[in-house]
Amino acid sequence: MFRTTARRRLSLVVSATLLAAGLCSAPLFAQTAPAVTSEAGGYRLPPEALRAIVDAPRPPRLLLSPQRDLAAFLQTPALPSIAEVSQPELKLGGIRINPRTWSASRASYVTDVWLKPVDGGAEQRIAGLPEPLSLASLLWSPDQRHIAFSQVDARAGEVQLWVVDVATRQARRLLAQPLNAVIGNGFEWAPDSQGLLVRLRAEGQAALPQDDGVPAGPNVQETGAGGTVQQLRTYQDLLRSEQDARVFAHYMTSQLARVALDGTVVPVGTPGLTTSATLSPDGRHILRQQIDRPFSYQVPYSRFPRRIEVIGLDGKLQHTVATLPLVEGLPVGNDAVPTGVRSVSWRSDAPATLAWVEAQDGGDPAREVAVRDIVYTQAAPFRGKPDVLAELSMRYAGTQWGSGELALLTEYWWKTRQIREWRLQPDGSAAPVKVRDGSYEDRYADPGMAVMMPDATGNSRLLIAADGNSIYRIGDGASEEGDRPFLDRQNLADGSTTRLFHSQAPYYESPSAVLDAEATRLLTSRETQTEPANIYVRRLDTPDADPVALTAFEHPTPQLRDVQKELVRFKRKDGVDLSGTLYLPAGYDARRDGPLPMLMWAYPGEFKSADAASQVTDSPHRFNAIGYWGPQAYLAMGYAVFADVSMPIIGEGTAEPNDTYIEQLVASAEAAIDEAVRRGVADRRRVAIGGHSYGAFMTGNLLAHSRLFAAGIARSGAYNRTLTPFGFQAEERNYWQAEDTYLKMSPFNYAQNIKDPILLIHGEEDNNSGTFPMQSERMFAAIKGLGGNARLVMLPKESHGYRARESILHMLYETNAWLETYVKNRPAEDAAR
């Protein structure tokens, strides 16, 4: 329901492998040449201006301590080399495993960590860290006296558990046994901070099942006449055979254990296929989930049969919460859910109380019932009948616990985009009170997220003001002028709101954390168009006081400091308001220099309301971050860039957005080009369209259904919707319910109409649902067979997002060469045709 976007760019250095590669300097494209299988000489380098962007430094991440007076800074390294990305990897049960280290593969590891007081002072370095540091996860102890982190030692083939004494700033390895970090961190702090609950690699486990290459028989799947239509979404990396199942079970097996700060290890129960284990806030119980056979070849492990249990610290079973069956399909619709217990967790504000939800409509949104979901709670010793916390007419989205007198519960309904928020009294008898009722698409009316703060046991709870009725909210502050983040105090008794902080021009300043229980001090991230985000401390009880800088990160790409940026608003021909962020090269003047070649980049979104679709996103005061992943890098090559262009697909009332997808998409693209041309910054005959994932799908459709663009850049997309027949993106109908829509939305079916050149880039090991590498391969084959102009670049060892330095540089090289040939230097006679 909610999305966030990463904005920081990685710091990179040119790898020796790439420099040693044979790099051909011959032109990449010849306009009349036929498609070829490959180029001479492997990975290629883009121009120096683009390489400099890849080399830009990346600021560290900040992780606040529980008492909010100390910060840990975590520095991530440059992009890994293709050699690192090519390490052994197993793709089983919907996950990817590094079999050498028994951890998730494709992770980025922290290479440096240090501490710094929030109120100022010098950096505090930590002694005794492993060398080289390869930190995967880091957790503060609830009492803030220690920090635990996992170190992935590829040479030793293990994930190690280390601790840091905060007072002495000394690190040491806590135990000799390696962790099993195939799923999750593999460790969590006990509420009393005296030890940790860990998942270890099980000692004495049978050897890895070996495959002699001789099949024992066919791999068989069967279905009966179920009588109901189900959604069977497309997934990657699934089990394919019994041998796969045995290997998967081998790496999933772990031993729960308690580890004291002196390194003493006490096993908890016996080894099992544990997917999660969480201590209760009082530290006396463990909520454990384990998967069981039969496994499935159709769905990832999260849909396998599960046992949800409460066990004691001695490993003995105390309570069975649920035994859930295999779930291979759901009823039709994005509001469909499995039957039975779901979303099980501890109440963070009670010693040992479980909370969960159960569907009352069979999980089927098509059924007309008054109560869709019921939320239950049950306290230790779990012998009594569960209490009903709430009966909901929509789907449960979660609860933010504060105290026995106050909690916030959220429900939503995807079909209508409706969201409701309720004030509850978990330990009382007061009826729920509605706090919010509206559309979660309506950014202008969003009151913000309630502020949470860790308690003495490390559990996150609502920050409640001294009056017992007020909470705090941090929001984006979306408006017609752009985002203006804020901090509010909201009185839940009378509904009144007091604004405590509001971002002011020329800054974009976003609250990151409230630093004390009275909300008198605030940690913010502040930036301008020309200055990168830095962390500041503000005193809200002294409004006239200047904020105090905690960091001083420098501009990562000073050579592009003076690029121009403007938040642009314009209209589609049907009256829908659109927006986008227009970037222009430093020093450019439209009257003096004339129109530029332009790269437009977008990602369509579905809406149930034209008003919501018309709302402005982003802010004109955000830092002009120029990174390698988005289109802004090509400012360095002299292009105008129109980024984050609105491409809303609207279906109000009972209308389905995608039934008019093509018409709305083309109209939005035409309006964006018209606006850029009207401003004199874009040459209409030299505009390219590009996007990643669903943006690549958009690109294919725009080239298939219009001649608006000189060329297209389509990365990791899907182009044939019959290969995702049980829904895609926000489309909840299956192919057989909306056959015409699926066919019309598939640019593969209109490949004969793609007359303008398209560059297709895809990771050979894409793990994203629906964007199988075959999608780009088949699209290229269709365009080639029909006489079109296309180039297919398959990046070895890459997934849906690309990681290796060589891959990123080659992606920039291919994109720049394509734009130079078919956009910037587009022949006049080609444009006329």
N, C-alpha and C positions, 0 to 999 in steps of 0.2 A: 504494500500500500504506500509505503514511503520510500523515497530514493535519496541517496546522497551521492555526490560526485567528488572524486579525488582531484585536488588542484595542484598539489606539489609535484615538482619535477625532480628526476633523479640526477645525482651527481655521477659523472662517468669519466673514465679515462680510456684512451685508445688501447685496445688489447693487442698484445704481441702477436696473437694468432691472426688477427685481421691485418695487421701491418705486414705480416710475412706472406699473406696470401697474394697470389698473382692477380693483379688488378688490371683489366683491359681498359684502355682509354679510348677505344673506338666508339663511335656513336651508337647509342642503344637502339634507336628506331630508324627505320627507313620507311617512308610513307607508303611505298608501293610494294614493299617486301611481303611475302607470305609469312604466316605464323611459323615460328621455329620452336623446336623442342627445348633448347637451352642456349645460354650464352657461354662464351669461352671465359673461364676463370670465375670461381664461386661468388662469395659475398663481395659486394661493391660498396664503395664509399660515396656519400653525397658530397656536394660542395662544402668548402670549409665553413661557410656561414651557417650551414645546417649542423655540421659536426660540433660547432661551438655551442649550439643550443643543447645538444646531447650531453656535452661536458659541463653544463651549468651545475653548480653545487646545489644540494638539497638540504633544507634546514632539518634539524632533528625534531623528533616528536617529543611531546611533554606528557609525563604521567604524574599527576598530583598524588601526594601522600594522603593517607586518611584524615590527618588533622589539617590538611590544606596549607601547611606552612613550609613544605619542602617539595621540590620537584625533581623527578628523575628525567634526564634528557637522554633520548635514545637515538643514536645516529645510524641510519641505514646506509649501506655502501652503494657504490656504482652498480650499474647493471651487471649481472653475471655474464660470463663468457658462454659461448655455445658449448664449450666443453663441460662447464658446470651444468648447464641446462640438459645436457645429454646423459646425465647420470642415470643408472638403472631405475626403472619405474614400473610398478604394477598398476594396472587399471582394473579394479575389481569392485563390484558392488556399488558402483557410482562414485567411488573415490579413487584417488591416486596415491600410491604408497611408495616411499623409498625403502626398498627391502634391506638395504645396508644398515640403515639407522632405525628402522621401525618407527618412522614418522611420516607425516604428510609430505609429499614431494611438492616441488614448485613454490616453496616458501622463500621469503626474503628475510635474511637474518641481520640482526643488529651487530655492528662491529665496534661500537664504542658506547659507553654509558657513564654518566657522571651525575652528581647531585648539585643542587643550588637552592639556597633559601629563597622563598617567595618574596620576602621583604627586602631582598638585596643581599649583596655579599658575593664573595668570590666563588668560582666553581670549586666543588669538592670532588677530587678524584678518588677512585676506589682502587685499593691495592689488592694484589693477588688474583686478579681476573684471569681466566684461562686465555692462553695465546695459541692461535688467533681466536679472538672472541667471535662466537657464532651463536648469538642469543636468539632463541625462538620466542619465548614468552617470559613476562616479568610480572610479579604480583607483590604488592606491599603486604606485610602482615597487618592485621587489624590494629595492633598496638603501635605500629610504625617503627618498631625496634629492629625489624629485619626486612630484607627483600629476598624473595626466592626467584630464581630464574632457571630456565632450562637451556643447556648448552648442547648444540648438535655437533658432535665430534665425528666427522665423516671418516677420518683416518681410523679411529677406534671402532667405528660402526655402531655408535650408540648415542642416546640422548641422556645427558647427565643432569642431575639436580644439584644446584649450587645455592648457597645463601650468602647474603651480605649483612654483616653487623653494621647498622647505620651509625652507631656512636663512634666506632673505631674506623669505619669505612674499609673494612677488611672482608674480602671474599674467600670462601672455602667451599670445596665440594662436600656435600652433606652425606651422601651414601654411595657405596660402590656399585650397587645394582642399577642397571640402566632402566629408564622409563619406557613405557609403551605410549608413544604419542601419535599413533596412527589417526586417532580421532581426539581432538581437543588438546588441552595443555598437558594432560597427564598428571597434574597436581593442583591442589587448592589448600589454602590455609585453614587450620582449625579455628573456630571462633575465639578460642582462648589464646591464640598466637603461640602456643607452646609446641606446635608440630604441624604436620601436613598430612592430608589424605592423598595418596598417590596411586597410580596404576603402573605396576612394574611389568617388565617382561617376565613371563612365568618361568621359573627355574624347573629343570627336569622335563620340559615340554618335549614331545615327540619331534623328531626331525621333520624338516620341511618336506611335504609330500612331493615326490619326484615324478615327473612325467616321462615315460620311456618312449613316447611318440607313437605308441601303438594304441589305437582307440579300442576301448572295451565294448563299444557299441554306439549306436546313434544317440544324439542328444534329442530327447523327445519332450515336447510340450503338448498339452491338451486342454481344451475347454469344453464345457458342457453347454447345454441350452439354458442359459441363465434367465432368459425372459426379460431382462432389463438392459437398457443402453448405458454403457459406462464410458468414462473418459480414460483413455490409455495414452497418456502423454509420451512423447519420444524422449528417451534418456540415453546418455552416453556411458561408456565404461562399465557396462553391465556384465554379470557373470554369463559365461557361454557354455560351460560344461561342468561336470562333476569335479574334474581336476581343478578348475577355477574355484569352485566352492570350497574344496579342501585347503587350497592355498590361502584363500580369503579368511577362513576360520583360523588358520595358523597364525596369521598376523594380527587378527582381531583379539586373540586370547590374551588376557592380562590378569595380573594378580593384584587385587586391592590390598593396600597396606597402610598402616599408620607409621609415620616417621617422626621421631622426636628430634629436638634441636641438637642433641648429642649424637645423632646418627642411628639410634636404636630403631630397629624395624620390627613391627608386629604385624604379621599377615592378618587380613580380614577375610575369612571364608576361604573358598577354594577358587582356582582360576576359572574364568568364564569369558563369554563374549560380551563384555561390558561396554556399553556405549556412553554411559554417563553415571557419575556417582557424586552426590552432593550431601554435605553434612547439614543437619538441621541447625538453626541458629543457637540452640543450647548445646550443640556438639555431642549429643547423646545418640543420635540416629543417623542413618545413611539412606538416602533415597537413591536406589540403584535401578538402572534399566539395562536389560540384557536381551540380545536377539537370539532367536531359536530357529531351528529348521522347521518347515522346509524353506530354503532360500528360493529366490525367484530369478528367472532370466529376463523378466519384463520391467522390473522396477529396482531402484537403489535400496541399500540396506535399511534406510529409514522407514521403508514400507514392509520390512520383513516382520514375521511374528515376534512379539516382544513380551517380556515379563517385567512388570513394574512392581517393585517390592521395597519395603522398608526393612532394613536389617540393623542389628545392633553393632556396636564396636567390636564385638566378638565374632561377627559374621553370621550369627544365628538369625533366622527369619523371624521377624516380628509381625509383619502384616503384608498381605498381597493386595496391592492396589488394583491391579488389573492384569489379565492375560489376554493379549490382543492378537487377532489372527493376521495372516498375510493380507495386505491391501494392494491388489494389482490394478484396481480401477475405482473410480468415484462416479457418482451421478453427474450428469451433464451440468455445467455451469461453474463459474469461478467462485461462487459462494458454497460449493459443495465441500463437505468435510467427511472424514471417516466416522463411522459409528463408534460408540464406546468412549472410554476415557481418553482425553487428550489434554495437552498443555498442563501437565502435572508439575508442581513445584512447591517449595516451602513458602509459607507466609513469612516474609522477612521481618515482620514486626511481632511475631509470636515465638515462644520457645520451640515448639515442634508441632506445627499445624500444616497439614497438606491442603492445597487448593487445586481444583481441576474443573474441567467443563465437559459436559456430555450433550451431544445433539439430541433433540427431541423430535426431529423431522426425518429421521433416518439418514441425516446428512444430505438430504435432497432438497435443493432450493425450490424445486417445482411444486413441492407439497405445500398446501395452504394450511398453516398452523399458527396459533396465537403465540406460542412459545417455541422459539427455535433452539435456544441453548439454555441449559441450567448450570450455574456455577455452584460447586459444592466445596465445603471445607470439612476437615475432620482432624481433631487434635489427638495427640498421643494420650493413651496407649492404643488408639485406633479400634476400640471395641464397640463404641456407640454408633448409632445411625448417623451418617453424614448430615451436616447442616446445609440447608439451602441458603447460599449467600445472595443469589440474584437469579431471576427468571428474565430472559432476554428475548426480544422479538427479532433480533438480528444476530450476527455472529460475534462471538466473544473475541476481543482483541487484546485483552490483558488487564491486569490490575496493578496499580502503584500503591503499595502499602505504606501507611504512615503510622497509625496507632490503632488500638482497639476502637477508637472513636472516629477515625477518619481514614478513608481510602478512596481512591479514584478508580472507577472501572470504565472501560471503553468498549463499545460494541460498534459494528459497522455492517454495511450491506453493499457489496461491490457493485451489484447491478444498478443501483441508484446513486452510488457514491456517497451514501448517507453515513454520518458518524454521530454517535451520541456518547456523552460522558456523564457519569453518575457519581454523586457523592454517597458513600456507604458508611455505615457504622458496623464494622465487622463483629464486634463483641456486644452490640446493643440490639434493640428491637425497632429502632427508628426506620421508617420507610425510606427507600432510596430517593435522593433529590437530584433532579436533572440539572446538570451544570452547562451542558452544551448540546445543541441539536442543529446540525447543518450538513453541508457538503464538504468532504475533505478535499475536493478540487478547488474550493473557494479559498485561495491563499490570502486574500485581503481580509477575510473574517477569521483567520486562524489565530486563536488566543495564545498559541505557543505551547511548548511542552512543560509539564510540571517539573520543577527542580528537585532532584534527589541528592541525598548526602549519605555517606556510610555512617553506620552507628558503631558502637564499641566492639561489636562482633564482626564488623566488616560487611554487614548486609546493607544494601541500599534501601533507604526509606525516604518518604516525602519530607521535604523541609517545611515544617509547620511553624508559623509565627507564634509569638508568645500568647496571642489571644486565643489560640487553639482552633480558630476558624479560617485563618488565612494561609494561603500557599503562595509560592512564587513560580513565575513562568518565564521562560526564555523563548523568544520567537524570532522569525525572519523579518517581521515587519513589512511584508509585501505591500506595495502601494503603486499608484500610477507613476510615481517618480522613481520607482525601483525599491529594492529591499533596504530597510532601515531597522536593523536588529534592535531588540529591546529586552528589558527586564521589567516585569510587572509584579506587584503584589495584588492578589485577588482574594477578596473576602467571600468565602463560600456561603456565608450566612445571608448576606444581602445582595450578593452579586456584583458589588462595586469593585472597581479596579483602580489602582494607583500606579502610575508609571514612575519607576525608580531610575531608569536609564533608557536613553534613546540615542542611537547613532546619529551623528550630525555631520553634514557636509563640511569640508571636502573629504571626510574620512568615511571608510566603511569599517565600523567597529562592532564586533560581534562578541557578546558575553560567552565566555568559555566555562566559567565555574563561579559559584557563590562561595566565598572563602570563610564565612562564619555563619553561625546559626541565626544571627540578627540581620543578615544581608546588608551589613554596613560596608563590606569590602567585596570587590568584584574583580575577577581575572578576565581580561578581554584580549581579543586578537584584533589589532588595528592596522589598516593599510590604506594607501591612496593609489591612484592610477600609476604613480611613478615610484612608490616605496612599497617594498614587500611587507607581508604581514609580520608583525612583531607582537610579543606578549607584554601586556601592561597590567599594572595593579591600580585600581581606582578606589577611592574612598567615597562611598555614596553618602556618608554622614557629613562630608565636607564637600558640597557640590562644586565650590570654586577651586578646589585643589586640583592641580594638574596631575594627570596620570603618570605613574612612575614606570619606566621601561624595565622589564625583566630581561629582555633579549635585545640584540642589536644585529639582526641578520642583514647582510648587505644584498644589494640588487644582484640576482643570479645571472642576469644577462644585460650588463650595463651597456653593451653595444646597441641594445634595442630599447633603451630607457625612454626615448622620446617618440615611440610609436603613438599614433593617435587612436583614440577609442571613443565611441559614442553609442549610447543606448538608443536605438532607432525604433520608432513606432510608425506603422502604416496599416492600410486596410486591404482586405481581400475584396474581390468584386461582389461577394454576397454580404458585405458589411461587417464581417468579423475582423476585429482588431488583431493585428499581428505585431510581433516585435523581434528584434535581433540585435546583436552587438556587432557594430561595424568597426573594423580595425583598418588603419591606413598607415603606410610606411612613414617613418620619421622624416619631417621636412616636406612631405608631399603637399601640393596645393593644386586642387582640381582645376582652377582657372588657368594657372600657369602651366601645369604639366599634362593636362588632359586626362581622359579616362584610362583606367588601368585594367589589365586582365584580373579577373576576380575568382577566388575559390569560395564557394558557398558550402557550409557544413551544417547538417541538421539531423534530428532524431524525432520522428513523428510521435505524437501522443494522442490518446483517445480521450474524449470528454463527453459528458452527458449534458453540458451546458455551454452555450456560446459565450455567455458572460464569463465563465471560468476560463474558457479557452482564450479569451481576449486579455486576460490579466498579464501584466508585465512580470517577467522574472529577471533575476540578476540585479545588479546595481551599477550605475555609471561611475561609482567611486571605487570599485574593486581594482586590485592591482592588475596591471597588464601582464599577466603571467604568460610567458612565451615558452611553451614546452614542445617536446617532440611528438606527443601523442595526438594532439588536436591540430587544427588547420593553421593556428597562429604562426607556426614556424615559417610559413611561406611568406610572411611579411619580409623576412630577411632576403627573399629572392625577388622582391619588387611587386608582389601581388597585393591587391586589396583582399581582405578576408571578411566575409559575412558569416559570423559564427552563431551557433545556437538560434538559428532562424526558426520561428514558430511554424510548425507544420501540423496544426490541430486537425484531428478527424473527429467530427462532432455528430452525435446521434441523440437528439433531444427526445424526451418522452419515450415512446415505444420504438422509435427508430434505432436501428443498429448502425453505429458509426461506419463500420467497414463496408456497408452496402453502397456507400458513395465515396469510398476511399480514393479511387483514382481521380475523380472529379475535384475533390477537395485538395488533394495533394498537388495536382497541376496548378490549381488556382492559387494556392499559397506560394508555390515556386515562382509563378508568373508575377505575382504582386511584389515579391522580394526583389526580383530582377528589375522590375519597373522602378521601384524606389531607389535602388542603387544607381540606375541610369539617370533618373530624374535629378539626383544629387550631383551628377557629372563625374562620379568616381569610378564607374564601371563601363567597360566597352561591351555592349550587348552581345556582340559576336564572339567574345572571348571570356565566357563565364563557364566554370567547371562546377559540378555538383559532387559532393562526397559525403561519406558517412561510414560508421562502423556498426556491425551487427544489424539491428533493425534500420539503422541509417543506410546500410549497404542495400538492404531490400528496397528502401525508398529510392536509392540511386538507380537501381535496375528498373524500377517502375517509371521514373521520370524520363529515362532515356527511351523506354519502350512506348511511352504514351505522349511524348512531346518532342519537339526539336528546339527546346529552349536553351540547351547547353552544348558547348563545344566538345565536352568530354566528361567522363565520370570516373570517380575513384570509389570502389566498393570493397570494403575490408570485412572479411569474416561474416558474410551474409547468408541468407536463405532466399531462394528464388523460386522454388516449386512448393507450393503449399499443400499439394497432395501428399508430400512426404512428412507433413506434420498434421495428420488428418483429425486429431482430437484437440484442436485448438492451438493457438500461438499468440504470443504477446498478450493483448487484452481480448482477443477473440475467444469467446467461450463456447460457441456452437461448433459441432463437429462437421466434417466435410459433407456428410450425408444429409445434414440439416440445412446447409448453406452452400451447396455445390457450386452455384453460379458465382457466389462471392469468392470462394477459394480459387476458382479458375481465373476470374477476372483480376484478382490481386496477385497472381503469379506471373512475374515478368518472363519466366521461362516459356510460358505459353504464347508470348508475344515477341520472342527473340528475333523473329524476322523483321520486326519494326525497329530494332535497335540499329540505327544508321550512324550514330556518333560513337567514337572510340571509348571503350570502357576498360579500365584496369581492375582486375580482380586479384585481391590478395587474401590469402587464407592460411591459418596455421594447420599443418598436416595432422595435428593431434588435438583439434578443437574439442573441448569437452562440454560446450554449452548445449543445452537442450534445443534441438531443432536445427542448429547451424552446423550440420555435419559437413566435413570437408567435401564430400561428394556434391554438395549443393553448388559450390563454385566450379568444380570439375565438369559437372553436367551443363552448367550454364555456359561455360567457355566452349564446350564441344558443340552446343547448339548454335552459338553465334558464329563459330568458325565454319560449321557445316552449312550455314545459311549465307555465308559470304560477308559477314560483318567484321568489324575491326576490334579485336580484343586481345588482351594479354593476361595470362594466368601465372601468378607467382605463388607457389606453395612453399611456406617456410618450414623447414624441418624442425621437429621437436617442439614446435610452438603450439600453444593452446588458443583459447578464444582471445586472450590478451597476449601480446608478444613480450618476451622477457629478455632474451639474449641480446647483448650489445650488437653483435653482428646482424641479428635479425632486424633490430630497430634501425640501424644505419642503412641496411639494404632497403627497408621499407621506405625510408626517406629518399634514397637514391632513385628507386623505381617511380615514386610519386612525382618527384621533381622532374625527372626525365620525361614523364608522360605529360605533365603540365607544360613544360618548355616546348615540346614538340607539337602538341595538339591544341594548346590554349594560348600561351604567350606568343608563339610564332605561327599561329594558325594562318595558312595561306588564304588570301582574299577569295580565291576561286572556290576553295573548300567551304568557306562560310556562305558563299552565294548559293551553293548547291544545297 
